[in-house]
Amino acid sequence: MTTPVRISAQDAKARISQGLSMLVCIYDDQKFHDQAHLEGAIPMSEFMKMKPDLPKDTDIIFY
């Protein structure tokens, strides 16, 4: 397992816009849609559905 690394919001935005990383919100669907949605992000519930099929080297940014 890889050690988590903190990155700046600017770096995260650049990585997402370049398609280098996946942005995942740790909140449930309701809070994600009501309060915590960032452009390009998916809720944790969607990530959990995708997780088994993701390549092991997928770069994921959680917020």
C-alpha positions as CSV (number, residue, x, y, z in Angstrom):
1,M,0.0,0.0,0.0
2,T,1.2,3.5,-0.8
3,T,1.5,6.1,1.9
4,P,-1.0,9.0,1.5
5,V,0.4,12.3,0.4
6,R,-1.1,15.7,1.0
7,I,-1.2,18.0,-2.0
8,S,-2.5,21.6,-2.4
9,A,-5.9,22.4,-3.9
10,Q,-4.1,23.9,-6.9
11,D,-2.2,20.7,-7.5
12,A,-5.3,18.6,-7.1
13,K,-7.2,20.8,-9.6
14,A,-4.4,20.6,-12.1
15,R,-4.2,16.8,-11.8
16,I,-7.9,16.4,-12.2
17,S,-8.2,18.7,-15.2
18,Q,-5.3,16.8,-16.9
19,G,-7.0,13.5,-16.3
20,L,-4.1,12.3,-14.1
21,S,-6.2,11.6,-11.0
22,M,-9.7,10.6,-9.8
23,L,-11.4,13.0,-7.3
24,V,-13.5,11.2,-4.7
25,C,-15.6,12.9,-2.0
26,I,-15.7,10.9,1.2
27,Y,-19.2,12.0,2.1
28,D,-22.5,10.2,1.5
29,D,-24.6,11.0,-1.6
30,Q,-26.8,13.6,0.1
31,K,-24.1,15.7,1.7
32,F,-22.0,15.4,-1.5
33,H,-24.8,16.9,-3.6
34,D,-25.9,19.5,-1.0
35,Q,-22.6,20.8,0.4
36,A,-19.4,19.1,-0.8
37,H,-19.5,18.8,-4.5
38,L,-16.4,19.9,-6.4
39,E,-16.3,19.9,-10.2
40,G,-15.1,16.5,-11.5
41,A,-15.7,14.7,-8.2
42,I,-17.6,11.5,-7.6
43,P,-19.3,10.5,-4.3
44,M,-17.8,7.7,-2.2
45,S,-20.7,5.4,-3.1
46,E,-19.9,5.6,-6.8
47,F,-16.2,5.1,-6.1
48,M,-16.9,1.9,-4.1
49,K,-18.8,0.5,-7.0
50,M,-15.9,1.2,-9.4
51,K,-13.1,0.2,-7.0
52,P,-13.0,-3.5,-7.9
53,D,-12.4,-2.7,-11.6
54,L,-9.9,0.2,-11.1
55,P,-6.3,-0.5,-12.1
56,K,-4.0,-0.8,-9.0
57,D,-2.0,2.3,-10.1
58,T,-5.0,4.6,-10.3
59,D,-4.1,8.0,-8.6
60,I,-7.0,8.9,-6.3
61,I,-7.5,12.1,-4.5
62,F,-9.9,12.0,-1.5
63,Y,-11.5,15.0,0.0
